[in-house]
Amino acid sequence: MKDESNAEFGLKPEATILDYLVPTDTYCINMLYPEASREATPPMVVQPLDAEAYLKRGNQHLLDINYILAIENFNASINQQAINPEAFLKRGDAYRLTNQFFHAIADYTVSIAQQEYNPLAYLGRAISHKNTNNLVQALKDFMSSSTQQPLNPEAYLGMGHINMITRDYPLAVMAFTIALNQQTYNPAAYLCLGICHQLTNNLKLALSCYTISIAQQWFNPGAYMARGIIHQMLGCYPQAIDDFSDSINQNDPNPGLYRLRGEAYIAVKSYQLAIVDFSIAITLQQQNPRGYLGRGICNHACDNFPLAIEDYTNSISQQAINPVAYRLRGETYLATKQYPLAISDFTFSIEQQPQNPVAYIGRSFAYLATKEYVNATADMSKVNAVESMGLEAHIIKYFRTIGNACLANSIADNAESSDATVLTVRSEPPLTTSSISSLVSTSTKRKAHVTGSIEATRSRRLKREPNTLEVHNRNK
């Protein structure tokens, strides 16, 4: 039977099926006869790219951070056109960004040879030389780049870095200042300028630079840490703790930061928090004499004398020349009435640091406790002779009085053969040591990173039978 369902449209049955399977707007004769379609389509002819086209394509790959393809296209551009300063320049950039600094230097050098005015090539070569520690050549190239292109903050920033590395701080300050004049938003330049001011003891200028750097770039752990150190040097310990905390939150685990914050906690007498920070610092870095020293100070302040002695011993074992640790361990021995050990540690501290009035004072107390009045008097005279060491005048006067009283006691003891004038040790509480903060002037404190010493005892007149001499330790 003849199918006439599509007769009025003049279509064959197979076309109906195709129309059902393929939308009408995409239906074409090529689907039915692909061989005819291939014969009718002209073959595509791929035209080779010229040097300029390869250069453009390489630049696009460079912008897309696809450095391998960028280098391939720059190679093709250079192969087709040998005199090609831009291609050498851009290939040098790609090599530099992949840390192939010697290849980068070679390409920048060719680019400069082909085109004398080439500030970007000088800049790239300077950065590459800096990364290979060729600071002299790097400085020359930075200067050449800035000479050819005066508005060049990156070149001045590079010059500042090199001058800072070579400790030519005035030139570094000048370079960073020019970079900031040319580019106001430059947190890295403010950070480096602050470091230069800090290293030249311009602490307030350094503090201002760090603050601006943080304001321009919130995620700035280096600036937070540097500003925290300035706050600590200026005695602004709560602000220092805040800055160290921000830096710790933005940083990978950093033992130095935990140690610095621990030292700031000591200053505000938050000893338990300090112990936590010093313990973390020691866990992250086993070779950490200052970490052990700081934790020892905290343990002493919390009357954990055995732990304090253990920490001081670890600090000394890791750093043999350690007069502060010897002195502090001597104070802990003094607090626990281990007077011979205290005398030994104070002696080591004095041998390593002759200008050490606090160690002389501590040893004099140990000598007093062992009734060695002649030695105690000698140490007191040493303290009297070093009034310029940072002790306050009333402390000097007080210990001079003690020295005179010791001498009088010694004479009376020999004359009367009696213990009546001897420093009583029968019913006295344990002698404890004190903090350096009340003895040392503010300027001396700022020079110290971790300090601790004997706190001034209450000024009182020694009688014929003196009360027990109490020395309290509140280490900083």
C-alpha positions in Angstrom: 0.0 0.0 0.0 1.3 3.4 -1.0 2.1 5.8 1.8 0.8 9.2 0.8 1.1 10.9 4.2 3.7 13.3 3.0 2.7 13.4 -0.6 1.4 17.0 -0.4 4.9 18.1 0.8 6.8 16.2 -1.8 9.0 14.5 0.8 10.2 11.0 0.8 9.5 8.8 3.9 13.2 8.7 4.9 13.2 12.5 5.0 10.4 12.4 7.5 12.3 10.2 9.8 15.4 12.5 9.5 13.2 15.5 10.2 12.0 13.9 13.3 15.4 13.1 14.6 17.2 16.4 13.5 15.6 19.8 14.0 14.5 21.4 10.9 16.8 24.4 11.2 19.8 22.2 11.3 18.8 19.9 8.5 20.9 20.1 5.4 21.9 18.1 2.5 25.4 17.5 3.9 24.0 15.2 6.5 22.6 12.9 3.8 25.6 13.0 1.6 28.8 13.6 3.7 31.1 12.6 0.9 29.8 15.3 -1.3 30.3 17.8 1.5 33.9 16.9 1.9 34.6 17.3 -1.7 33.0 20.7 -1.8 35.0 22.1 1.3 38.3 23.7 0.4 41.3 22.4 2.5 42.5 24.8 5.3 46.0 26.2 4.7 47.9 27.0 8.0 50.0 30.1 7.5 53.2 30.2 9.6 53.4 33.0 12.2 55.9 35.7 11.8 58.3 37.0 14.6 55.8 39.7 15.7 53.0 37.2 16.0 55.1 34.8 18.1 56.1 37.8 20.3 52.4 38.8 20.9 51.4 35.3 21.7 54.4 34.9 24.1 53.4 38.2 25.8 49.9 36.8 26.3 51.2 33.6 27.8 53.4 35.7 30.1 50.4 37.6 31.3 48.5 34.3 31.8 51.4 33.1 34.0 52.1 30.2 31.5 55.8 30.7 31.5 56.8 27.5 29.6 54.6 28.4 26.6 55.7 32.0 26.8 59.4 30.9 26.6 58.6 28.6 23.6 57.0 31.5 21.7 59.7 33.9 22.5 62.2 31.3 21.2 60.3 31.1 17.9 60.2 34.9 17.6 64.0 35.1 18.2 64.7 32.3 15.7 62.9 34.2 13.0 64.3 37.6 14.0 67.7 37.7 15.7 67.7 41.5 16.4 64.7 41.4 18.7 65.4 43.3 22.0 61.8 43.0 23.2 61.7 39.2 22.8 65.0 38.9 24.7 63.6 41.2 27.4 60.4 39.3 27.8 62.1 35.9 27.7 64.4 37.2 30.4 61.3 38.1 32.5 59.9 34.6 32.0 63.3 33.0 33.1 63.5 35.3 36.1 59.9 34.5 37.2 60.8 30.8 37.1 64.0 31.4 39.1 66.3 30.8 36.2 68.3 33.8 37.1 71.5 33.2 35.1 69.5 32.6 31.9 67.5 35.8 32.7 70.8 37.8 33.1 72.0 36.5 29.7 68.8 37.6 27.9 68.7 41.0 29.6 72.3 41.6 28.6 71.5 40.8 25.0 68.4 43.0 25.1 70.5 45.9 26.5 73.2 45.4 23.8 70.6 45.6 21.1 68.7 48.6 22.6 70.7 51.0 24.7 67.7 52.8 26.2 66.2 49.8 28.1 65.2 50.7 31.7 63.1 47.5 32.1 66.0 45.3 31.1 68.3 47.0 33.5 65.7 46.6 36.2 65.1 42.9 35.5 68.9 42.2 35.4 69.3 44.1 38.7 66.7 41.9 40.4 68.3 38.8 38.9 71.8 39.9 40.1 70.3 40.6 43.6 68.9 37.0 43.7 72.3 35.6 42.9 73.9 37.7 45.6 75.8 39.9 43.1 74.9 43.0 45.1 77.5 45.3 43.5 76.3 44.7 39.9 72.7 44.7 41.1 73.1 48.2 42.6 74.7 49.4 39.3 71.8 48.1 37.3 69.2 49.6 39.7 71.0 53.0 39.3 71.1 52.7 35.5 67.4 51.8 35.4 66.5 54.8 37.6 68.7 57.1 35.5 67.0 56.1 32.2 63.6 56.2 33.8 63.5 58.6 36.8 59.9 57.8 37.8 60.9 54.3 38.9 59.9 53.3 42.4 60.8 49.7 42.0 64.4 50.6 41.2 64.7 52.9 44.2 63.2 50.2 46.4 65.8 47.8 45.1 68.6 50.3 45.8 67.2 50.7 49.3 67.2 47.0 49.9 70.9 46.6 48.8 72.0 49.6 50.9 70.2 48.1 53.9 71.9 44.8 53.4 75.3 46.5 53.2 74.3 48.6 56.3 74.6 51.9 54.5 71.4 53.1 56.3 71.5 56.8 55.3 71.5 55.9 51.6 68.9 53.2 52.2 66.6 55.8 53.9 67.1 58.2 51.0 66.2 55.5 48.4 63.1 54.3 50.3 62.0 57.9 50.7 62.3 58.6 47.0 60.3 55.4 46.3 57.6 56.5 48.6 57.4 60.0 47.1 56.9 58.3 43.7 54.5 55.7 44.9 52.6 56.6 48.1 50.9 53.2 48.4 53.9 51.0 49.1 53.7 49.0 52.3 57.0 47.1 51.6 58.9 50.4 51.3 57.4 51.7 54.6 58.4 48.4 56.3 62.0 48.7 55.1 62.2 52.4 55.9 61.0 51.5 59.4 63.7 48.9 59.8 66.4 51.4 58.8 65.1 53.9 61.3 65.0 51.2 64.0 68.6 50.2 63.3 69.7 53.8 63.6 67.7 54.2 66.9 65.0 56.5 65.5 62.4 54.5 67.3 59.5 56.9 66.9 60.0 57.2 63.1 60.3 53.4 62.9 57.0 53.0 64.8 55.3 55.5 62.5 56.5 53.7 59.3 55.4 50.3 60.6 51.9 51.7 61.5 51.5 53.1 57.9 52.7 49.8 56.4 50.0 47.9 58.4 47.4 50.5 57.5 48.1 50.0 53.8 48.3 46.2 54.0 46.5 44.5 56.8 48.0 41.1 56.2 51.5 42.2 57.2 53.1 39.8 59.8 56.6 41.3 59.4 55.3 44.8 60.1 53.3 43.6 63.2 56.4 41.8 64.6 58.7 44.8 64.0 56.2 47.2 65.5 55.8 44.9 68.5 59.6 45.0 69.1 59.5 48.8 69.0 56.6 48.8 71.5 58.6 46.4 73.7 61.7 48.6 73.5 59.7 51.7 74.5 58.1 49.8 77.4 54.6 49.7 75.9 54.2 46.0 76.7 50.4 45.6 76.2 50.7 47.0 72.7 53.7 44.8 72.0 51.7 41.7 73.1 48.8 42.7 70.7 51.2 43.1 67.8 53.1 39.9 68.5 49.7 38.1 68.7 48.6 39.5 65.3 51.9 38.5 63.7 51.5 35.0 65.2 48.0 34.7 63.8 49.2 35.7 60.3 52.5 33.6 60.4 53.4 30.0 60.2 54.5 28.7 63.6 57.4 31.0 64.5 59.5 30.2 67.7 61.0 33.8 67.7 57.5 35.4 67.9 56.4 33.1 70.8 59.6 34.0 72.6 59.2 37.7 72.1 55.6 37.6 73.3 56.7 35.5 76.3 59.2 38.2 77.2 56.5 40.9 76.9 54.3 38.8 79.2 57.1 38.7 81.7 57.2 42.5 81.7 53.5 42.7 82.7 54.0 39.8 85.2 51.7 37.4 83.3 54.0 34.5 84.1 51.7 31.6 83.3 51.0 32.9 79.8 54.7 33.5 79.4 55.5 29.9 80.4 53.1 28.7 77.7 54.7 30.9 75.0 58.3 29.9 76.0 57.3 26.2 76.0 55.9 26.5 72.5 59.0 28.3 71.4 61.2 25.6 72.8 59.1 22.8 71.2 59.4 24.5 67.8 63.1 25.2 68.3 65.0 22.9 70.7 68.2 25.0 70.5 66.7 28.0 72.2 68.8 29.4 75.1 66.7 32.6 75.4 63.5 30.5 75.5 64.9 28.4 78.4 66.1 31.6 80.1 62.7 33.3 79.9 60.9 30.2 81.1 63.3 30.0 84.0 62.5 33.6 85.0 58.8 32.7 85.0 59.3 29.5 87.0 61.3 31.4 89.6 58.6 34.1 89.8 56.1 31.4 90.4 58.3 29.8 93.1 58.9 26.8 91.0 62.6 26.8 91.9 63.6 23.3 90.8 62.1 24.0 87.3 63.8 27.4 87.2 67.2 25.8 87.9 66.6 23.2 85.3 65.7 25.9 82.7 68.7 28.0 83.5 70.9 25.0 83.3 69.5 24.2 79.8 70.1 27.7 78.7 73.7 27.6 79.9 74.4 24.2 78.3 73.2 25.7 74.9 75.1 28.9 75.3 78.2 28.8 77.4 78.9 32.5 77.5 75.7 33.4 79.3 76.3 35.8 82.3 72.6 36.5 82.7 71.7 32.8 83.0 74.5 32.2 85.5 73.4 35.2 87.6 69.7 34.2 87.6 70.5 30.7 88.5 72.7 32.1 91.3 69.7 34.0 92.5 67.5 30.9 92.5 70.2 29.0 94.4 70.2 31.9 96.9 66.5 31.7 97.2 66.8 28.0 98.1 69.7 28.6 100.5 72.2 26.7 98.3 74.8 29.4 99.1 78.0 27.7 97.7 76.3 27.0 94.4 75.0 30.6 94.4 78.5 32.0 95.0 79.8 29.8 92.2 77.2 31.0 89.7 77.6 34.7 90.6 81.4 34.3 90.2 80.9 32.8 86.7 78.6 35.6 85.8 81.1 38.2 87.0 83.9 36.5 85.1 81.9 36.6 81.9 80.6 40.2 82.5 82.9 42.2 84.8 80.6 45.2 84.8 78.0 43.3 86.7 76.8 45.1 89.8 73.7 42.9 90.4 75.9 39.8 90.4 78.2 41.4 93.0 75.2 42.2 95.1 73.8 38.7 94.9 77.2 37.2 95.8 77.5 39.5 98.7 74.2 38.2 100.1 75.4 34.7 99.7 78.6 35.6 101.5 76.6 37.2 104.3 74.6 34.0 104.7 77.8 32.0 105.0 79.3 34.6 107.4 82.1 35.4 105.0 82.0 39.1 106.0 85.3 40.0 104.4 84.2 38.7 101.0 80.8 40.3 101.4 82.5 43.6 102.2 84.7 43.3 99.2 81.7 42.7 96.9 80.0 45.7 98.4 83.0 47.9 97.7 82.9 46.6 94.1 79.3 47.8 93.9 80.3 51.2 95.3 82.9 51.5 92.6 80.6 51.0 89.7 78.0 53.6 90.2 77.9 54.3 86.5 76.6 50.8 85.7 73.0 51.7 85.8 72.1 51.4 89.5 70.1 54.2 91.0 71.8 56.4 93.5 69.7 55.4 96.5 70.5 51.7 95.8 74.2 52.5 95.8 73.9 54.4 99.1 71.9 51.6 100.6 74.4 48.9 99.7 77.3 51.1 100.9 75.5 51.2 104.3 75.2 47.4 104.2 78.9 47.1 103.4 79.9 49.3 106.4 77.6 47.4 108.6 79.1 44.1 107.4 82.6 45.3 108.3 81.4 46.4 111.7 79.8 43.1 112.3 82.9 41.3 111.3 85.0 43.3 113.8 82.5 42.8 116.6 82.2 39.1 115.8 86.0 38.6 116.1 86.2 40.7 119.2 83.4 39.1 121.1 83.5 35.6 119.7 79.7 35.8 119.6 77.0 35.1 117.1 74.9 38.0 118.4 76.0 40.2 115.5 75.8 37.6 112.8 73.1 37.7 110.2 70.6 35.3 111.7 69.8 32.3 109.7 68.0 30.3 112.4 64.5 31.4 111.9 64.6 33.4 108.7 62.4 32.5 105.7 64.1 31.5 102.5 66.0 34.3 100.8 64.5 35.1 97.4 65.8 37.1 94.5 64.4 40.1 92.8 63.7 41.7 89.4 66.1 43.9 87.6 63.4 46.5 86.8 63.7 48.3 90.1 67.5 48.4 90.0 68.3 49.3 86.4 67.5 52.6 84.8 65.0 52.8 82.0 67.7 53.4 79.3 69.5 50.2 80.5 66.2 48.3 80.4 65.7 49.2 76.8 69.0 47.7 75.8 68.1 44.3 77.4 66.0 41.6 75.7 65.5 39.4 78.7 66.4 40.9 82.1 66.3 39.8 85.7 68.1 40.9 88.8 67.8 41.5 92.5 65.1 43.9 93.5 66.0 46.6 95.9 65.3 45.5 99.5 63.5 47.9 101.7 65.8 50.5 103.0 66.2 50.1 106.7 68.9 50.6 109.2 70.7 47.5 110.3 70.7 47.0 114.1 73.1 45.1 116.3 71.0 42.0 115.8 69.5 42.7 112.3 66.3 41.2 111.1 66.5 38.7 108.3 67.6 40.4 105.1 64.8 39.6 102.6 65.3 39.8 98.9 62.2 39.2 96.7 62.3 38.0 93.2 59.9 39.4 90.7 61.8 38.7 87.5 61.0 40.4 84.4 
